[in-house]
Amino acid sequence: MSIIATAKKTASARAGDEVEAQARRLAMQFSASRAGDILSHAILKEFPGKIALVSSFGAESAALLHLVAAIDPATPVVFLDTQKHFAQTLSYRKKLARELGLTNIRDIHPDTEEVAASDPDGDLWKRDADACCTLRKVTPLTGALDGFDAWITGRKQFHGGGRVNLPAFEASGAHIKVNPLIRWGAGDVEEYVAAHALPPHPLVEQGYPSIGCWPCTHPAAPGDDIRAGRWRGAAKTECGIHIAAV
Ligand code: SF4
C-alpha cells in the first residue's frame, strides 16, 4: 500500500472512530431524555447547520415533523421521492409542509440515467427489491446527506425487528443518526397528533399503519405488527437506508 493510501486509510478510520465515540457519548448522555430535548440539543447545539431530518411523510411522520418545526422550521427535511409513492403521500407532503411552516424540504429523486439503465420498465421492485431500494432510496440519500454530520429518523423501538434496542444516537458510516422517538409507543404518537391537531395521512383510515412505496405497501390486519404490510410475504423488513452505513 502506498504512503498516501495508508494515510487516507488512517484518516478515514480515525474519522469513523470519532463518529463512533461521539455517538456513544450522546447515547449515554441522552439515554433517558425526552424527544424534544434530544432534538433541541442535536439541532441547535451538537450539529447546528449540519443536520437534516429524513422523512417519508408516512403514517407516523407528522409528530416528528412538528417537533422539528417547533425548534427550527428551516431545518433541512429530505424527502426521498422514489417515484413510487402513493399520490396521497405526495399531496400529504405538500399539506404538512404548508401547515407546519417547513421552509427547507428537499425532494430527492433517483438519478434519471441510472433508472433508465437499471429499471427501464419500472418493475425492478418485483425482480429485486433490494436493488430497487438501493437505486431509489439508498444512493439518492447518500448524495443528499453529503455535507451533513447527522440525520434524524423517526424509528421507534416498538416497531420491533432490528429496532427494539435502538439508541437515541448511533453511528452510521460518516454520520450520526438521531432517533429521538425510540421510546414512543403507538399511543404516544396518537396522543401527540391529537394534542396538536395534526392532519393524518389519508391512507391511515384505509388500514395502512405504515406507508412507503405503493408496490411494497399493503394494509395491515387488526392486531398485526405495525410494519406487517411492508414488503408483505418477503423476508425484507427494511428499505436499506437503515442497513447501509449512510
Ligand atoms: S420500497 Fe419497493 S418500490 Fe420503493 S424503492 Fe424499495 S423496492 Fe422499490
Residues whose N, C-alpha, C, O or C-beta is under 5 A from the ligand:
A	BS01	SF4	T82 K84 W125 A129 C132 C133 R136 G212 C213 P215 C216
